[in-house]
Amino acid sequence: MTALLQPADAPPVEDQAPRQGSNLRAALRAFLRNRLGVLGALIVVGMALFCFVGPLVYHTDQIHTHLNQVHLPPSAGHPLGTDDVGYDVLGRLMVGGQSSLEVGVAAALIATAFGALWGAVAGFASRWADSVMMRVVDALLSVPPILLLLFLATIHRPSVPLLILVVSIVSWLIPSRLVRGEVLVLRERDFVRAARLFGVKRHRIIIRHLIPNSIGTLVVNASFQVADAILLLASLSYLGLGLPPPAADWGGMLSNGINYLYSGYWWLVYPPGVAIVLTVVGFNFIGDALREALEVRLRQR
């Protein structure tokens, strides 16, 4: 029965699985050939190990202040010096990186998932529903993200879950537009028409067929979304709307260090600034490499 439904020149069903595997291997080889992509992956993995494994082997006490050790320069006991309340800057950089990475990755995942669902529903729905849903997206895109972030962050006390929610709210719009564009093409494909002909429900088509076929675009966009989320969190913290002390994040450390930069305490500014730049650049390198790998996979297909 399956053979009768296939075109005469179509490959047998059993030959399609190995070809899919070869496409994935080709994409992986293309990613590994991209030196910047590999460098980005090493940077991101290194920052993750630094933030989450580093506190296991280094003192990161962020509860007790040490007013007799304020603004100490880098030394053997404090490799990056201390801040204005005696916290060790290196330990605070590790703890602050945990918050920044958690908010960035979680916000990117939530925004990508919700944006993919919104875009898939809009692209597969009727023309009227699609128009209404995308006008909502266009209206939200017309609002500067930082203004919306400021509004949402000022009406509630900042916390990690709230910051994840706030950053997700302003980050799901781009994935929704990308997935909608993919779905408008996929809805005309034969396998989607066949599913509708056999009475498969709309939500099953969206979840089982449309979103999985857009996964490549979503993965590439998610890597950029993590970098954008880290920058948005740093912007909020720089404006004083980040995590309140003694909690830390890189943006808050940078904002605090700027106040003492002209006093000669450079070690309060450069470590968090370098950490933000390295992490954002690493995720951007990964996104560029994934995009090129996806193009190779599509050419192979």
C-alpha positions as semicolon CSV with decimal commas, in nm:
position;residue;x (nm);y (nm);z (nm)
1;M;0,000;0,000;0,000
2;T;0,286;0,240;0,088
3;A;0,460;0,161;-0,238
4;L;0,142;0,239;-0,436
5;L;0,118;0,585;-0,277
6;Q;0,475;0,677;-0,371
7;P;0,574;0,835;-0,703
8;A;0,760;0,609;-0,942
9;D;1,087;0,798;-0,899
10;A;1,066;0,830;-0,518
11;P;1,320;0,636;-0,312
12;P;1,193;0,345;-0,103
13;V;1,076;0,431;0,249
14;E;1,352;0,225;0,406
15;D;1,615;0,430;0,221
16;Q;1,493;0,763;0,357
17;A;1,605;0,711;0,719
18;P;1,973;0,665;0,634
19;R;1,955;0,971;0,410
20;Q;1,810;1,173;0,699
21;G;2,095;1,051;0,918
22;S;2,350;1,145;0,653
23;N;2,199;1,495;0,635
24;L;2,244;1,536;1,010
25;R;2,602;1,414;0,988
26;A;2,668;1,658;0,706
27;A;2,526;1,940;0,918
28;L;2,745;1,834;1,213
29;R;3,055;1,822;0,994
30;A;2,970;2,167;0,857
31;F;2,938;2,301;1,212
32;L;3,270;2,147;1,319
33;R;3,442;2,294;1,012
34;N;3,330;2,640;1,121
35;R;3,612;2,757;1,345
36;L;3,415;3,045;1,489
37;G;3,128;2,811;1,573
38;V;3,361;2,572;1,755
39;L;3,522;2,868;1,931
40;G;3,177;2,994;2,035
41;A;3,085;2,650;2,171
42;L;3,409;2,637;2,371
43;I;3,345;2,985;2,510
44;V;2,989;2,901;2,616
45;V;3,091;2,568;2,772
46;G;3,383;2,737;2,946
47;M;3,159;3,010;3,088
48;A;2,907;2,751;3,206
49;L;3,180;2,552;3,383
50;F;3,321;2,872;3,531
51;C;2,983;2,980;3,672
52;F;2,841;2,647;3,790
53;V;3,148;2,438;3,871
54;G;3,374;2,721;3,987
55;P;3,181;2,786;4,312
56;L;3,247;2,426;4,413
57;V;3,621;2,490;4,431
58;Y;3,636;2,863;4,506
59;H;3,498;3,070;4,795
60;T;3,189;3,261;4,679
61;D;3,042;3,389;5,004
62;Q;2,788;3,655;4,900
63;I;2,610;3,685;5,235
64;H;2,861;3,825;5,482
65;T;3,013;4,164;5,409
66;H;3,376;4,239;5,496
67;L;3,406;4,612;5,546
68;N;3,774;4,579;5,638
69;Q;3,846;4,442;5,290
70;V;3,674;4,706;5,077
71;H;3,819;4,790;4,733
72;L;4,122;4,566;4,764
73;P;4,318;4,541;4,438
74;P;4,378;4,202;4,272
75;S;4,605;3,983;4,483
76;A;4,676;3,618;4,557
77;G;4,385;3,600;4,803
78;H;4,149;3,789;4,574
79;P;4,255;3,737;4,210
80;L;4,009;4,005;4,086
81;G;4,005;4,220;4,399
82;T;3,705;4,307;4,615
83;D;3,411;4,546;4,570
84;D;3,264;4,826;4,781
85;V;3,131;4,593;5,053
86;G;3,420;4,349;5,059
87;Y;3,277;4,078;4,830
88;D;3,534;3,884;4,632
89;V;3,487;3,995;4,269
90;L;3,586;3,658;4,119
91;G;3,338;3,471;4,339
92;R;3,069;3,728;4,269
93;L;3,139;3,693;3,897
94;M;3,069;3,320;3,923
95;V;2,746;3,365;4,119
96;G;2,632;3,651;3,898
97;G;2,700;3,442;3,589
98;Q;2,464;3,174;3,717
99;S;2,177;3,425;3,730
100;S;2,263;3,574;3,390
101;L;2,289;3,237;3,216
102;E;1,978;3,098;3,386
103;V;1,769;3,398;3,287
104;G;1,912;3,405;2,934
105;V;1,865;3,036;2,856
106;A;1,527;2,999;3,029
107;A;1,387;3,315;2,871
108;A;1,509;3,206;2,526
109;L;1,349;2,861;2,562
110;I;1,016;3,001;2,682
111;A;1,011;3,272;2,415
112;T;1,102;3,024;2,142
113;A;0,838;2,771;2,250
114;F;0,558;3,027;2,283
115;G;0,661;3,212;1,967
116;A;0,673;2,888;1,769
117;L;0,326;2,789;1,886
118;W;0,182;3,136;1,813
119;G;0,341;3,151;1,468
120;A;0,235;2,797;1,377
121;V;-0,125;2,860;1,479
122;A;-0,131;3,191;1,291
123;G;0,018;3,041;0,976
124;F;-0,217;2,741;0,975
125;A;-0,533;2,926;1,079
126;S;-0,777;3,105;0,854
127;R;-0,678;3,427;0,682
128;W;-0,884;3,634;0,926
129;A;-0,732;3,472;1,235
130;D;-0,383;3,498;1,086
131;S;-0,434;3,869;1,021
132;V;-0,554;3,938;1,375
133;M;-0,274;3,738;1,542
134;M;0,000;3,898;1,334
135;R;-0,138;4,248;1,392
136;V;-0,092;4,178;1,764
137;V;0,270;4,086;1,694
138;D;0,322;4,397;1,482
139;A;0,175;4,618;1,753
140;L;0,405;4,473;2,018
141;L;0,706;4,503;1,789
142;S;0,635;4,874;1,753
143;V;0,689;4,920;2,128
144;P;1,059;4,960;2,222
145;P;1,152;4,652;2,427
146;I;1,339;4,848;2,690
147;L;1,028;5,060;2,767
148;L;0,816;4,749;2,814
149;L;1,088;4,594;3,029
150;L;1,106;4,905;3,244
151;F;0,730;4,905;3,293
152;L;0,708;4,538;3,386
153;A;1,016;4,546;3,610
154;T;0,905;4,849;3,809
155;I;0,564;4,717;3,914
156;H;0,705;4,402;4,080
157;R;1,006;4,325;4,296
158;P;1,279;4,180;4,070
159;S;1,354;3,810;4,106
160;V;1,493;3,542;3,877
161;P;1,148;3,399;3,779
162;L;1,012;3,751;3,719
163;L;1,311;3,850;3,507
164;I;1,272;3,531;3,303
165;L;0,906;3,615;3,244
166;V;0,977;3,979;3,162
167;V;1,253;3,898;2,911
168;S;1,039;3,622;2,756
169;I;0,751;3,863;2,698
170;V;0,962;4,086;2,474
171;S;1,151;3,797;2,306
172;W;0,878;3,573;2,159
173;L;0,779;3,806;1,875
174;I;1,064;3,728;1,633
175;P;1,030;3,346;1,662
176;S;0,657;3,377;1,594
177;R;0,720;3,562;1,267
178;L;0,988;3,315;1,160
179;V;0,771;3,010;1,228
180;R;0,469;3,167;1,060
181;G;0,674;3,214;0,744
182;E;0,783;2,849;0,757
183;V;0,428;2,728;0,815
184;L;0,287;2,928;0,522
185;V;0,518;2,723;0,301
186;L;0,471;2,390;0,479
187;R;0,090;2,407;0,476
188;E;0,097;2,363;0,098
189;R;0,315;2,053;0,113
190;D;0,166;1,718;0,023
191;F;0,208;1,558;0,366
192;V;0,009;1,837;0,533
193;R;-0,265;1,819;0,269
194;A;-0,278;1,443;0,313
195;A;-0,310;1,478;0,690
196;R;-0,598;1,722;0,651
197;L;-0,760;1,495;0,394
198;F;-0,753;1,202;0,638
199;G;-0,916;1,416;0,908
200;V;-0,617;1,472;1,137
201;K;-0,703;1,746;1,386
202;R;-0,543;2,086;1,349
203;H;-0,354;2,079;1,680
204;R;-0,199;1,742;1,593
205;I;-0,084;1,870;1,254
206;I;0,071;2,176;1,418
207;I;0,248;1,983;1,695
208;R;0,343;1,668;1,502
209;H;0,427;1,810;1,159
210;L;0,458;2,187;1,131
211;I;0,664;2,280;1,437
212;P;0,908;1,984;1,403
213;N;0,974;2,082;1,041
214;S;1,062;2,433;1,160
215;I;1,299;2,311;1,429
216;G;1,613;2,409;1,237
217;T;1,508;2,773;1,216
218;L;1,406;2,768;1,582
219;V;1,739;2,626;1,701
220;V;1,934;2,891;1,511
221;N;1,711;3,169;1,641
222;A;1,722;3,036;1,999
223;S;2,101;3,074;2,010
224;F;2,065;3,440;1,918
225;Q;1,777;3,477;2,165
226;V;2,001;3,367;2,453
227;A;2,252;3,639;2,368
228;D;1,974;3,898;2,338
229;A;1,822;3,790;2,670
230;I;2,157;3,826;2,849
231;L;2,196;4,176;2,705
232;L;1,840;4,270;2,806
233;L;1,902;4,149;3,160
234;A;2,228;4,343;3,172
235;S;2,042;4,654;3,053
236;L;1,780;4,618;3,326
237;S;2,044;4,563;3,592
238;Y;2,246;4,859;3,466
239;L;1,935;5,073;3,515
240;G;1,896;4,943;3,870
241;L;1,607;4,705;3,797
242;G;1,800;4,381;3,820
243;L;1,835;4,141;4,110
244;P;1,856;4,322;4,447
245;P;2,165;4,264;4,670
246;P;2,302;4,032;4,791
247;A;2,195;3,853;4,472
248;A;2,417;3,933;4,177
249;D;2,420;3,935;3,799
250;W;2,674;4,066;3,553
251;G;2,472;4,376;3,461
252;G;2,437;4,476;3,827
253;M;2,809;4,427;3,883
254;L;2,885;4,642;3,579
255;S;2,648;4,915;3,695
256;N;2,803;4,917;4,042
257;G;3,157;4,920;3,902
258;I;3,088;5,220;3,678
259;N;3,033;5,430;3,992
260;Y;3,391;5,364;4,102
261;L;3,567;5,355;3,764
262;Y;3,701;5,709;3,789
263;S;3,825;5,636;4,140
264;G;4,074;5,391;3,992
265;Y;3,892;5,068;4,082
266;W;3,903;4,925;3,731
267;W;3,865;4,564;3,851
268;L;3,500;4,633;3,933
269;V;3,415;4,711;3,568
270;Y;3,622;4,501;3,334
271;P;3,550;4,146;3,466
272;P;3,168;4,162;3,430
273;G;3,199;4,358;3,104
274;V;3,434;4,099;2,955
275;A;3,210;3,814;3,077
276;I;2,903;3,967;2,908
277;V;3,090;4,031;2,582
278;L;3,246;3,682;2,570
279;T;2,916;3,505;2,641
280;V;2,718;3,708;2,388
281;V;2,986;3,666;2,121
282;G;3,001;3,291;2,192
283;F;2,628;3,244;2,141
284;N;2,638;3,458;1,827
285;F;2,920;3,247;1,684
286;I;2,716;2,934;1,757
287;G;2,411;3,085;1,587
288;D;2,607;3,175;1,274
289;A;2,761;2,827;1,258
290;L;2,423;2,659;1,306
291;R;2,275;2,870;1,028
292;E;2,549;2,766;0,787
293;A;2,516;2,402;0,895
294;L;2,141;2,418;0,835
295;E;2,200;2,554;0,485
296;V;2,436;2,263;0,415
297;R;2,172;2,019;0,537
298;L;1,907;2,177;0,315
299;R;2,139;2,155;0,013
300;Q;2,201;1,789;0,091
301;R;1,825;1,726;0,108
